[in-house]
Amino acid sequence: MARLSYSDEPHDIWIVAETQDGALTPLTKELVYGARMAADMMGFYVKVALLGSGVSDLANELYPVGADRVYVADDNRLAEFALEAWLKVLSDLFAAQAPEFVMFGATPIGEALAPRLAQRFGAGLIVNASMLKVDDFDRCFVGRRAAYGGEYY
């Protein structure tokens, strides 16, 4: 399995898009918009992975909110979320594209895919962050997450 590695050359911030009832989820658009703000500060591109069946037309909705490029896997076998199928498509895509960061929504799909992909690529993982801040000096994200019922962050 390929490993993501640090390089001085700019890479990309990826978003794994989710759909519901044939439309992009609002969270997907929020993630793309937020990634766009961070990418502009870091000199990165925003790329989106859109998986499903009959989702090709939805790609055009991602450009106005900040996507530079959308990779679409439109196949009947991806119509419903199936962990192994989605994991295979994303693993192959990320091995070929070497993203710097990958963002998922805090949804059942994101919670199933993110840790598995992080393990496959030997990458770090921040889960359920309520706030992400860009540290442009170290070229990283700093996440804020509630603990003990919001008593500590």
DSSP file with accessible surface (Angstrom, degrees, kcal/mol):
  #  RESIDUE AA STRUCTURE BP1 BP2  ACC     N-H-->O    O-->H-N    N-H-->O    O-->H-N    TCO  KAPPA ALPHA  PHI   PSI    X-CA   Y-CA   Z-CA
    1    1 A M              0   0  146      0, 0.0     2,-0.0     0, 0.0    90,-0.0   0.000 360.0 360.0 360.0 137.4    0.0    0.0    0.0
    2    2 A A        -     0   0   47      1,-0.0     2,-0.4     0, 0.0    94,-0.1  -0.351 360.0-139.8 -68.3 150.5    1.3    3.5   -0.9
    3    3 A R        -     0   0  179     92,-0.1     2,-0.3   119,-0.0   119,-0.1  -0.934  13.0-123.4-114.4 136.5    2.1    5.8    2.0
    4    4 A L        -     0   0   48    117,-1.0     2,-0.3    -2,-0.4    96,-0.1  -0.587  37.4-168.6 -73.3 136.8    1.3    9.5    2.0
    5    5 A S        -     0   0   95     -2,-0.3     2,-0.2    93,-0.0   118,-0.0  -0.945  23.6-103.4-132.8 155.1    4.5   11.4    2.5
    6    6 A Y        +     0   0  149     -2,-0.3     2,-0.3     2,-0.0    94,-0.0  -0.463  41.4 171.2 -75.1 141.3    5.5   15.0    3.3
    7    7 A S        -     0   0   37      2,-0.2     4,-0.1    -2,-0.2     0, 0.0  -0.987  41.3-128.6-145.7 151.8    6.8   17.1    0.4
    8    8 A D  S    S+     0   0  132     -2,-0.3     3,-0.1     2,-0.1    -1,-0.0   0.652  86.5  92.6 -75.6 -14.6    7.6   20.8    0.1
    9    9 A E  S    S-     0   0  141      1,-0.1    -2,-0.2    -3,-0.0     0, 0.0  -0.598  90.8-100.6 -80.2 141.4    5.5   20.9   -3.0
   10   10 A P        +     0   0   82      0, 0.0     2,-0.1     0, 0.0    -1,-0.1  -0.282  44.2 179.6 -61.1 142.9    1.9   21.9   -2.6
   11   11 A H        -     0   0   39     -4,-0.1    34,-1.2    -3,-0.1     2,-0.3  -0.204  25.7 -82.5-118.2-143.2   -0.6   19.1   -2.6
   12   12 A D  E     -a   45   0A  14     86,-0.3    88,-2.1    32,-0.2    89,-1.7  -0.898  12.8-132.8-134.2 156.3   -4.4   19.1   -2.2
   13   13 A I  E     -ab  46 101A   0     32,-2.9    34,-2.6    -2,-0.3     2,-0.4  -0.946  33.2-158.6-104.6 123.8   -7.1   19.2    0.3
   14   14 A W  E     -ab  47 102A   0     87,-2.8    89,-3.1    -2,-0.5     2,-0.4  -0.840  10.0-162.0-106.5 144.6   -9.7   16.5   -0.5
   15   15 A I  E     -ab  48 103A   0     32,-2.0    34,-2.8    -2,-0.4     2,-0.8  -0.981  14.5-142.6-119.6 135.0  -13.3   16.3    0.5
   16   16 A V  E     -a   49   0A   1     87,-2.2    89,-0.4    -2,-0.4    34,-0.2  -0.883  29.0-142.4 -96.3 110.5  -15.3   13.0    0.3
   17   17 A A        -     0   0    1     32,-2.7    34,-0.5    -2,-0.8     2,-0.4  -0.404  13.1-158.1 -75.2 150.7  -18.7   14.1   -0.8
   18   18 A E        -     0   0   19      7,-0.2     7,-2.3    -2,-0.1     2,-0.3  -0.957   3.4-160.3-126.9 148.5  -21.9   12.6    0.5
   19   19 A T  E     -D   24   0B  47     -2,-0.4     2,-0.3     5,-0.3     5,-0.2  -0.871   5.2-167.8-123.4 158.6  -25.4   12.6   -1.0
   20   20 A Q  E >  S-D   23   0B 131      3,-2.9     3,-1.5    -2,-0.3    -2,-0.0  -0.961  75.4  -7.7-147.0 128.2  -28.8   12.1    0.3
   21   21 A D  T 3  S-     0   0  157     -2,-0.3     3,-0.1     1,-0.3    -1,-0.0   0.880 130.9 -52.6  53.6  40.0  -32.0   11.6   -1.8
   22   22 A G  T 3  S+     0   0   63      1,-0.2     2,-0.3    31,-0.0    -1,-0.3   0.595 120.7  94.7  79.0  10.2  -30.1   12.4   -5.0
   23   23 A A  E <  S-D   20   0B  45     -3,-1.5    -3,-2.9    35,-0.0    -1,-0.2  -0.930  81.6 -97.8-131.2 156.4  -28.6   15.7   -3.7
   24   24 A L  E     -D   19   0B  14     -2,-0.3    -5,-0.3    -5,-0.2    -7,-0.0  -0.458  45.1-113.8 -66.8 142.9  -25.4   16.8   -2.1
   25   25 A T     >  -     0   0   18     -7,-2.3     4,-1.5     1,-0.1     3,-0.4  -0.489  18.0-121.6 -74.7 149.4  -25.7   17.1    1.6
   26   26 A P  H  > S+     0   0   97      0, 0.0     4,-2.2     0, 0.0     5,-0.2   0.871 113.6  60.3 -57.3 -34.6  -25.3   20.7    3.0
   27   27 A L  H  > S+     0   0   58      1,-0.2     4,-2.6     2,-0.2     5,-0.2   0.890  99.7  55.2 -61.8 -38.8  -22.4   19.4    5.1
   28   28 A T  H  > S+     0   0    3     -3,-0.4     4,-2.3     1,-0.2    -1,-0.2   0.946 108.9  46.8 -59.5 -45.9  -20.5   18.5    1.9
   29   29 A K  H  X S+     0   0   73     -4,-1.5     4,-2.4     1,-0.2    -1,-0.2   0.894 111.4  51.7 -65.6 -36.9  -20.9   22.0    0.6
   30   30 A E  H  X S+     0   0  131     -4,-2.2     4,-2.6     2,-0.2    -1,-0.2   0.908 109.6  49.7 -64.5 -41.6  -19.8   23.4    4.0
   31   31 A L  H  X S+     0   0   34     -4,-2.6     4,-2.7     2,-0.2    -2,-0.2   0.908 111.1  48.9 -64.1 -41.9  -16.7   21.2    3.9
   32   32 A V  H  X S+     0   0    0     -4,-2.3     4,-2.2     2,-0.2    -2,-0.2   0.935 112.5  48.3 -63.4 -44.3  -15.8   22.3    0.4
   33   33 A Y  H  X S+     0   0  136     -4,-2.4     4,-1.8     1,-0.2    -2,-0.2   0.932 113.4  47.0 -62.2 -45.4  -16.2   26.0    1.3
   34   34 A G  H  X S+     0   0   36     -4,-2.6     4,-2.0     1,-0.2    -1,-0.2   0.903 111.2  51.6 -63.9 -39.8  -14.1   25.6    4.4
   35   35 A A  H  X S+     0   0    1     -4,-2.7     4,-3.3     1,-0.2    -1,-0.2   0.878 105.5  56.7 -63.6 -36.5  -11.4   23.7    2.5
   36   36 A R  H  X S+     0   0   36     -4,-2.2     4,-2.2    29,-0.2    -1,-0.2   0.921 106.5  48.9 -61.3 -43.2  -11.4   26.5   -0.1
   37   37 A M  H  X S+     0   0   78     -4,-1.8     4,-1.3     1,-0.2    -1,-0.2   0.932 115.9  43.0 -62.3 -45.2  -10.6   29.1    2.6
   38   38 A A  H  X S+     0   0    5     -4,-2.0     4,-1.7     1,-0.2    -2,-0.2   0.910 111.9  53.7 -67.4 -41.9   -7.8   26.9    4.0
   39   39 A A  H  X>S+     0   0    0     -4,-3.3     5,-2.1     1,-0.2     4,-1.6   0.881 104.4  55.3 -62.9 -38.1   -6.5   26.0    0.6
   40   40 A D  H  <5S+     0   0   99     -4,-2.2    -1,-0.2     1,-0.2    -2,-0.2   0.887 110.1  46.4 -62.9 -36.7   -6.2   29.7   -0.4
   41   41 A M  H  <5S+     0   0  115     -4,-1.3    -1,-0.2     1,-0.2    -2,-0.2   0.821 120.1  39.2 -72.7 -30.7   -4.0   30.3    2.7
   42   42 A M  H  <5S-     0   0   24     -4,-1.7    -2,-0.2    -5,-0.1    -1,-0.2   0.488 108.0-116.3-100.2  -6.7   -1.8   27.3    2.0
   43   43 A G  T  <5 +     0   0   49     -4,-1.6     2,-0.2     1,-0.2    -3,-0.2   0.825  70.0 134.8  74.5  31.0   -1.5   27.4   -1.7
   44   44 A F      < -     0   0    7     -5,-2.1     2,-0.3    -6,-0.2    -1,-0.2  -0.577  53.4-119.3-104.8 170.9   -3.4   24.1   -2.2
   45   45 A Y  E     -a   12   0A 142    -34,-1.2   -32,-2.9    -2,-0.2     2,-0.6  -0.772  20.4-129.4-102.8 156.2   -6.1   22.9   -4.5
   46   46 A V  E     +a   13   0A   0     -2,-0.3    22,-3.0    20,-0.2    23,-1.5  -0.934  29.5 179.7-108.2 121.3   -9.5   21.6   -3.4
   47   47 A K  E     -ac  14  69A  20    -34,-2.6   -32,-2.0    -2,-0.6     2,-0.4  -0.931  11.2-153.7-122.5 146.5  -10.5   18.3   -4.9
   48   48 A V  E     -ac  15  70A   0     21,-2.0    23,-3.3    -2,-0.4     2,-0.6  -0.966   7.7-149.9-124.8 135.1  -13.6   16.4   -4.2
   49   49 A A  E     -ac  16  71A   0    -34,-2.8   -32,-2.7    -2,-0.4     2,-0.5  -0.923  18.3-172.5-100.4 119.9  -14.3   12.6   -4.5
   50   50 A L  E     - c   0  72A   0     21,-2.9    23,-2.7    -2,-0.6     2,-0.4  -0.959   6.0-179.9-118.8 112.1  -18.0   12.1   -5.4
   51   51 A L  E     + c   0  73A   3     -2,-0.5     2,-0.3   -34,-0.5    23,-0.2  -0.875  29.0  74.7-114.5 145.5  -19.1    8.5   -5.3
   52   52 A G  E    S- c   0  74A   3     21,-2.0    23,-2.5    -2,-0.4     2,-0.5  -0.964  75.7 -63.9 153.9-165.0  -22.6    7.0   -6.1
   53   53 A S  S    S+     0   0   44     -2,-0.3    21,-0.1    26,-0.3    23,-0.1  -0.981 112.3   4.2-121.4 126.8  -24.9    6.2   -8.9
   54   54 A G  S    S+     0   0   61     -2,-0.5     3,-0.2     1,-0.1    -1,-0.2   0.800  92.2 122.5  72.6  29.5  -26.3    9.0  -11.1
   55   55 A V    >>  +     0   0    6     -3,-0.2     3,-1.4     1,-0.1     4,-0.6   0.474  33.5 100.3-102.8  -1.5  -24.2   11.6   -9.3
   56   56 A S  G >4 S+     0   0   57      1,-0.3     3,-1.2     2,-0.2     4,-0.4   0.867  80.8  53.6 -55.2 -41.3  -22.3   13.0  -12.3
   57   57 A D  G >4 S+     0   0  134      1,-0.2     3,-0.8    -3,-0.2    -1,-0.3   0.760  96.9  67.5 -67.5 -22.7  -24.5   16.1  -12.6
   58   58 A L  G X4 S+     0   0   16     -3,-1.4     3,-1.6     1,-0.2     4,-0.5   0.733  81.1  77.7 -70.6 -19.6  -24.0   17.0   -9.0
   59   59 A A  G XX S+     0   0    9     -3,-1.2     3,-1.7    -4,-0.6     4,-0.7   0.873  84.8  62.3 -57.9 -36.3  -20.3   17.7   -9.7
   60   60 A N  G <4 S+     0   0  112     -3,-0.8    -1,-0.3    -4,-0.4     3,-0.2   0.724  95.7  60.6 -64.5 -20.8  -21.3   21.1  -11.2
   61   61 A E  G <4 S+     0   0   79     -3,-1.6     4,-0.4    -4,-0.3    -1,-0.3   0.643  97.6  60.3 -78.6 -14.4  -22.7   22.2   -7.8
   62   62 A L  T <4>S+     0   0    0     -3,-1.7     5,-2.2    -4,-0.5     4,-0.4   0.763  91.0  65.3 -87.7 -24.9  -19.3   21.8   -6.2
   63   63 A Y  T ><5S+     0   0   99     -4,-0.7     3,-1.5     1,-0.2    -1,-0.1   0.930  96.9  53.8 -66.7 -43.4  -17.4   24.3   -8.2
   64   64 A P  T 3 5S+     0   0  108      0, 0.0    -1,-0.2     0, 0.0    -2,-0.1   0.782 108.5  51.2 -63.6 -23.6  -19.3   27.4   -7.1
   65   65 A V  T 3 5S-     0   0   39     -4,-0.4   -29,-0.2    -3,-0.3    -2,-0.2   0.461 135.3 -76.1 -94.6   0.5  -18.6   26.6   -3.4
   66   66 A G  T < 5S+     0   0    9     -3,-1.5   -20,-0.2    -4,-0.4    -3,-0.2   0.438  78.0 140.9 131.2  -2.3  -14.9   26.2   -3.9
   67   67 A A      < -     0   0    7     -5,-2.2    -1,-0.3     1,-0.2   -20,-0.2  -0.485  27.5-169.7 -72.9 138.5  -13.9   22.9   -5.6
   68   68 A D  S    S+     0   0   69    -22,-3.0     2,-0.3     1,-0.4   -21,-0.2   0.764  77.3   6.2 -89.9 -34.8  -11.1   23.1   -8.2
   69   69 A R  E     -c   47   0A 128    -23,-1.5   -21,-2.0    -7,-0.1     2,-0.4  -0.993  63.1-154.8-150.2 143.5  -11.6   19.6   -9.5
   70   70 A V  E     -c   48   0A  17     -2,-0.3     2,-0.6   -23,-0.2   -21,-0.2  -0.987   5.5-157.1-123.8 126.9  -14.2   16.9   -8.9
   71   71 A Y  E     -c   49   0A  55    -23,-3.3   -21,-2.9    -2,-0.4     2,-0.5  -0.925  16.6-159.6-102.9 120.8  -13.5   13.2   -9.4
   72   72 A V  E     -c   50   0A  57     -2,-0.6     2,-0.6   -23,-0.2   -21,-0.2  -0.884  18.4-171.9-109.8 127.9  -16.7   11.2  -10.0
   73   73 A A  E     +c   51   0A  26    -23,-2.7   -21,-2.0    -2,-0.5     2,-0.7  -0.920  17.7 178.6-112.1  95.6  -17.1    7.5   -9.5
   74   74 A D  E     +c   52   0A  64     -2,-0.6     2,-0.3   -23,-0.2   -21,-0.3  -0.891  19.9 135.5-106.4 105.2  -20.6    6.9  -11.0
   75   75 A D    >   -     0   0   54    -23,-2.5     3,-2.0    -2,-0.7     4,-0.1  -0.991  60.6-124.5-151.9 142.3  -21.5    3.3  -10.8
   76   76 A N  G >  S+     0   0  133     -2,-0.3     3,-1.5     1,-0.3     4,-0.3   0.809 111.0  63.2 -58.2 -30.3  -24.6    1.3   -9.8
   77   77 A R  G 3  S+     0   0  194      1,-0.3    -1,-0.3     2,-0.1     3,-0.1   0.647 102.7  50.3 -71.3 -12.1  -22.5   -0.7   -7.3
   78   78 A L  G <  S+     0   0   10     -3,-2.0   -25,-0.3   -26,-0.2    -1,-0.3   0.271  77.6 105.7-105.0   8.8  -21.8    2.6   -5.5
   79   79 A A  S <  S+     0   0   52     -3,-1.5     2,-0.3   -27,-0.3   -26,-0.3   0.916  86.1  32.2 -56.8 -48.2  -25.5    3.6   -5.3
   80   80 A E  S    S-     0   0  156     -4,-0.3     2,-0.3    -3,-0.1   -28,-0.0  -0.842 106.2 -91.0-107.1 150.1  -25.8    2.7   -1.6
   81   81 A F        +     0   0   70     -2,-0.3     2,-0.4     4,-0.1    -2,-0.1  -0.423  47.2 174.6 -63.5 121.9  -22.9    3.1    0.8
   82   82 A A     >  -     0   0   45     -2,-0.3     4,-2.6     1,-0.1     5,-0.3  -0.978  25.4-144.3-129.0 115.9  -21.0   -0.2    1.0
   83   83 A L  H  > S+     0   0   42     -2,-0.4     4,-2.7     1,-0.2     5,-0.2   0.887  94.9  44.2 -50.6 -53.9  -17.8    0.1    3.1
   84   84 A E  H  > S+     0   0  125      1,-0.2     4,-2.2     2,-0.2    -1,-0.2   0.902 115.2  48.0 -65.0 -39.9  -15.5   -2.2    1.1
   85   85 A A  H  > S+     0   0   36      2,-0.2     4,-2.2     1,-0.2    -1,-0.2   0.945 115.9  42.9 -66.1 -47.0  -16.5   -0.8   -2.3
   86   86 A W  H  X S+     0   0   10     -4,-2.6     4,-2.7     1,-0.2     5,-0.3   0.908 113.0  53.6 -66.0 -39.4  -16.1    2.8   -1.3
   87   87 A L  H  X S+     0   0    3     -4,-2.7     4,-2.7    -5,-0.3     5,-0.2   0.911 109.0  49.1 -62.3 -41.1  -12.9    2.0    0.6
   88   88 A K  H  X S+     0   0  116     -4,-2.2     4,-2.4    -5,-0.2     5,-0.2   0.944 112.6  46.6 -64.1 -48.0  -11.4    0.4   -2.6
   89   89 A V  H  X S+     0   0   45     -4,-2.2     4,-2.3     1,-0.2    -2,-0.2   0.947 116.9  43.4 -61.6 -47.7  -12.4    3.4   -4.8
   90   90 A L  H  X S+     0   0    0     -4,-2.7     4,-3.0     2,-0.2     5,-0.3   0.899 112.1  53.1 -68.1 -39.3  -11.0    5.9   -2.4
   91   91 A S  H  X S+     0   0    1     -4,-2.7     4,-2.2    -5,-0.3    -1,-0.2   0.935 112.0  45.3 -60.9 -45.8   -7.8    4.0   -1.6
   92   92 A D  H  X S+     0   0   80     -4,-2.4     4,-1.7    -5,-0.2    -1,-0.2   0.918 114.8  48.4 -64.1 -42.4   -7.0    3.7   -5.3
   93   93 A L  H  X S+     0   0   33     -4,-2.3     4,-2.2    -5,-0.2     5,-0.2   0.945 114.3  44.3 -64.3 -47.3   -7.8    7.3   -5.9
   94   94 A F  H  X S+     0   0    4     -4,-3.0     4,-2.3     1,-0.2    -1,-0.2   0.833 109.4  56.2 -71.3 -30.8   -5.7    8.6   -2.9
   95   95 A A  H  < S+     0   0   44     -4,-2.2    -1,-0.2    -5,-0.3    -2,-0.2   0.895 114.4  40.8 -65.1 -35.9   -2.8    6.3   -3.7
   96   96 A A  H  < S+     0   0   78     -4,-1.7    -2,-0.2    -5,-0.2    -1,-0.2   0.834 124.4  35.8 -79.8 -32.3   -2.7    7.8   -7.2
   97   97 A Q  H  < S-     0   0   59     -4,-2.2    -2,-0.2    -5,-0.2    -3,-0.2   0.650  86.9-148.0-100.3 -18.9   -3.3   11.4   -6.2
   98   98 A A     <  -     0   0   38     -4,-2.3   -86,-0.3    -5,-0.2    -3,-0.1   0.946  18.9-155.0  49.5  67.8   -1.4   11.7   -2.8
   99   99 A P        -     0   0    5      0, 0.0   -86,-0.1     0, 0.0     3,-0.1  -0.336  16.8-146.5 -68.6 152.8   -3.6   14.2   -1.0
  100  100 A E  S    S+     0   0   41    -88,-2.1     2,-0.3     1,-0.3   -87,-0.2   0.865  85.7   9.8 -80.8 -43.4   -2.1   16.3    1.8
  101  101 A F  E     -b   13   0A  41    -89,-1.7   -87,-2.8    39,-0.0     2,-0.4  -0.988  62.8-161.5-136.2 148.0   -5.4   16.3    3.8
  102  102 A V  E     -b   14   0A  47     -2,-0.3     2,-0.4   -89,-0.2   -87,-0.2  -0.999  11.7-159.7-129.6 130.5   -8.7   14.5    3.4
  103  103 A M  E     +b   15   0A  25    -89,-3.1   -87,-2.2    -2,-0.4     2,-0.3  -0.929   9.9 179.7-115.3 138.0  -11.9   15.7    5.1
  104  104 A F        -     0   0   38     -2,-0.4     2,-0.1   -89,-0.2   -87,-0.1  -0.932  32.1-109.0-125.2 153.0  -15.0   13.8    5.9
  105  105 A G        -     0   0    5    -89,-0.4     2,-2.3    -2,-0.3     5,-0.2  -0.433  37.6-105.7 -73.4 154.8  -18.2   14.8    7.5
  106  106 A A  S    S+     0   0   65      4,-0.1    -1,-0.1    -2,-0.1    21,-0.0  -0.523  82.8 120.2 -80.7  71.8  -18.8   13.6   11.1
  107  107 A T  S  > S-     0   0   26     -2,-2.3     4,-3.1     1,-0.0     5,-0.3  -0.792  84.6 -94.1-126.9 170.3  -21.4   11.1    9.7
  108  108 A P  H  > S+     0   0  107      0, 0.0     4,-1.4     0, 0.0     5,-0.2   0.886 126.9  50.7 -57.0 -35.5  -21.7    7.4    9.7
  109  109 A I  H  > S+     0   0   30      2,-0.2     4,-2.5     1,-0.2     3,-0.3   0.951 113.0  44.2 -67.3 -48.4  -20.0    7.2    6.3
  110  110 A G  H  > S+     0   0    3      1,-0.2     4,-2.5     2,-0.2    -1,-0.2   0.905 112.0  52.9 -61.7 -40.3  -17.1    9.4    7.5
  111  111 A E  H  < S+     0   0  109     -4,-3.1    -1,-0.2     1,-0.2    -2,-0.2   0.781 113.2  44.8 -68.8 -24.3  -16.8    7.5   10.7
  112  112 A A  H  X S+     0   0   20     -4,-1.4     4,-0.5    -3,-0.3    -2,-0.2   0.876 122.4  34.0 -82.9 -40.9  -16.5    4.2    8.8
  113  113 A L  H  X S+     0   0    0     -4,-2.5     4,-2.6    -5,-0.2     5,-0.3   0.895 105.7  64.1 -84.6 -43.8  -14.1    5.4    6.1
  114  114 A A  H  X S+     0   0   12     -4,-2.5     4,-2.6    -5,-0.3     5,-0.2   0.906 104.4  43.3 -56.5 -50.4  -11.8    7.9    7.8
  115  115 A P  H  > S+     0   0   53      0, 0.0     4,-2.2     0, 0.0    -1,-0.2   0.892 114.8  50.8 -66.6 -33.3  -10.1    5.7   10.3
  116  116 A R  H  X S+     0   0  108     -4,-0.5     4,-2.3     2,-0.2    -2,-0.2   0.915 113.2  44.6 -68.2 -42.2   -9.6    2.8    7.8
  117  117 A L  H  X S+     0   0    9     -4,-2.6     4,-2.0     2,-0.2     6,-0.2   0.906 111.8  53.3 -68.3 -39.9   -8.1    5.1    5.2
  118  118 A A  H  X>S+     0   0   14     -4,-2.6     5,-2.4    -5,-0.3     4,-0.7   0.924 111.1  47.1 -60.2 -41.4   -5.8    6.8    7.9
  119  119 A Q  H ><5S+     0   0  149     -4,-2.2     3,-0.7    -5,-0.2    -2,-0.2   0.929 110.5  51.7 -66.9 -43.2   -4.6    3.3    8.9
  120  120 A R  H 3<5S+     0   0   80     -4,-2.3    -1,-0.2     1,-0.2    -2,-0.2   0.854 119.5  35.2 -61.8 -36.0   -4.0    2.2    5.3
  121  121 A F  H 3<5S-     0   0    5     -4,-2.0  -117,-1.0    -5,-0.1    -1,-0.2   0.372 106.6-119.3-102.3   2.5   -1.9    5.3    4.5
  122  122 A G  T <<5 +     0   0   39     -4,-0.7     2,-0.2    -3,-0.7    -3,-0.2   0.875  64.0 149.8  63.0  37.3   -0.2    5.8    7.9
  123  123 A A      < -     0   0   44     -5,-2.4    -1,-0.2    -6,-0.2    -2,-0.1  -0.603  49.4-104.1-103.1 161.4   -1.9    9.2    8.3
  124  124 A G        -     0   0   75     -2,-0.2     2,-0.4    -3,-0.1    -1,-0.1  -0.327  32.6-152.3 -75.2 165.0   -3.0   11.2   11.2
  125  125 A L        -     0   0   84     -2,-0.1     2,-0.5     2,-0.0   -11,-0.0  -0.983  15.1-171.3-146.8 127.4   -6.7   11.5   12.1
  126  126 A I        -     0   0   89     -2,-0.4     2,-0.4     3,-0.0     3,-0.3  -0.990  20.3-162.5-114.5 123.5   -8.7   14.2   13.9
  127  127 A V        -     0   0   55     -2,-0.5   -21,-0.1     1,-0.2    -2,-0.0  -0.848  60.2  -1.5-112.1 146.5  -12.3   13.1   14.6
  128  128 A N  S    S+     0   0   79     -2,-0.4    18,-0.4     1,-0.2     2,-0.3   0.820  76.4 179.1  50.9  42.8  -15.4   15.1   15.5
  129  129 A A        -     0   0   40     -3,-0.3    16,-0.2     1,-0.2    -1,-0.2  -0.555  22.2-163.5 -74.0 132.7  -13.6   18.4   15.4
  130  130 A S  S    S+     0   0   83     14,-3.0     2,-0.3    -2,-0.3    15,-0.2   0.612  79.2  20.4 -89.3 -12.7  -15.9   21.3   16.2
  131  131 A M  E     -E  144   0C  80     13,-1.2    13,-2.7     2,-0.0     2,-0.4  -0.977  63.6-162.6-155.4 136.5  -13.3   23.8   14.8
  132  132 A L  E     -E  143   0C  76     -2,-0.3     2,-0.4    11,-0.2    11,-0.2  -0.988   9.5-170.7-120.4 136.0  -10.3   23.5   12.5
  133  133 A K  E     -E  142   0C 121      9,-2.5     9,-2.9    -2,-0.4     2,-0.5  -0.960  21.3-125.9-124.4 142.7   -7.7   26.2   12.2
  134  134 A V  E     -E  141   0C  25     -2,-0.4     2,-0.9     7,-0.2     7,-0.2  -0.770  11.7-161.6 -90.1 125.4   -4.9   26.4    9.7
  135  135 A D  E  >> -E  140   0C  46      5,-3.1     5,-1.9    -2,-0.5     4,-0.9  -0.878  11.6-178.1-100.8  94.3   -1.4   26.6   11.0
  136  136 A D  T  45S+     0   0  110     -2,-0.9    -1,-0.1     3,-0.2     5,-0.0   0.737  74.9  61.2 -73.7 -17.8    0.2   27.9    7.9
  137  137 A F  T  45S+     0   0  178      1,-0.2    -1,-0.2    -3,-0.1    -2,-0.0   0.952 118.4  27.6 -69.5 -48.5    3.7   28.0    9.4
  138  138 A D  T  45S-     0   0   97      2,-0.1    -2,-0.2    -3,-0.1    -1,-0.2   0.442 107.5-126.5 -90.9  -1.9    3.7   24.2   10.0
  139  139 A R  T  <5 +     0   0   38     -4,-0.9     2,-0.3     1,-0.2    -3,-0.2   0.963  68.9 111.0  55.0  59.1    1.4   23.6    7.1
  140  140 A C  E   < -E  135   0C  40     -5,-1.9    -5,-3.1     2,-0.0     2,-0.4  -0.946  67.6-108.4-150.3 168.8   -1.1   21.7    9.2
  141  141 A F  E     -E  134   0C  28     -2,-0.3     2,-0.5    -7,-0.2    -7,-0.2  -0.843  20.8-153.6-100.0 142.9   -4.6   21.8   10.6
  142  142 A V  E     -E  133   0C  63     -9,-2.9    -9,-2.5    -2,-0.4     2,-0.3  -0.984  17.2-155.8-115.0 120.8   -5.2   22.2   14.3
  143  143 A G  E     -E  132   0C  30     -2,-0.5     2,-0.5   -11,-0.2   -11,-0.2  -0.726   7.3-150.8-100.7 148.3   -8.5   20.7   15.4
  144  144 A R  E     +E  131   0C 114    -13,-2.7   -14,-3.0    -2,-0.3   -13,-1.2  -0.975  20.0 177.2-117.3 129.2  -10.6   21.6   18.5
  145  145 A R        -     0   0  128     -2,-0.5     2,-0.1   -16,-0.2   -16,-0.1  -0.994  27.8-119.4-136.8 136.9  -12.7   18.9   20.0
  146  146 A A        -     0   0   45    -18,-0.4     2,-0.3    -2,-0.4     7,-0.2  -0.457  30.6-175.1 -74.4 144.4  -14.9   18.9   23.0
  147  147 A A  B  >> +F  152   0D  41      5,-2.6     5,-2.0     1,-0.2     4,-0.8  -0.966  60.5  19.7-136.7 154.1  -14.2   16.5   25.9
  148  148 A Y  T >45S-     0   0  190     -2,-0.3     3,-1.2     1,-0.2    -1,-0.2   0.935 136.6 -48.7  53.0  51.2  -16.0   15.7   29.1
  149  149 A G  T 345S-     0   0   84      1,-0.3    -1,-0.2    -3,-0.1    -3,-0.0   0.782 110.7 -50.3  65.2  27.8  -19.3   17.1   27.9
  150  150 A G  T 345S+     0   0   30     -3,-0.4    -1,-0.3     2,-0.3    -2,-0.2   0.514 109.5 117.9  89.3   5.6  -17.8   20.3   26.6
  151  151 A E  T <<5S+     0   0  149     -3,-1.2     2,-0.3    -4,-0.8    -3,-0.2   0.832  81.3  23.7 -71.7 -32.3  -15.9   21.1   29.9
  152  152 A Y  B   <  F  147   0D 155     -5,-2.0    -5,-2.6    -7,-0.0    -2,-0.3  -0.942 360.0 360.0-133.2 156.3  -12.5   20.9   28.1
  153  153 A Y              0   0  146     -2,-0.3    -7,-0.2    -7,-0.2    -9,-0.1  -0.959 360.0 360.0-129.5 360.0  -11.3   21.3   24.5
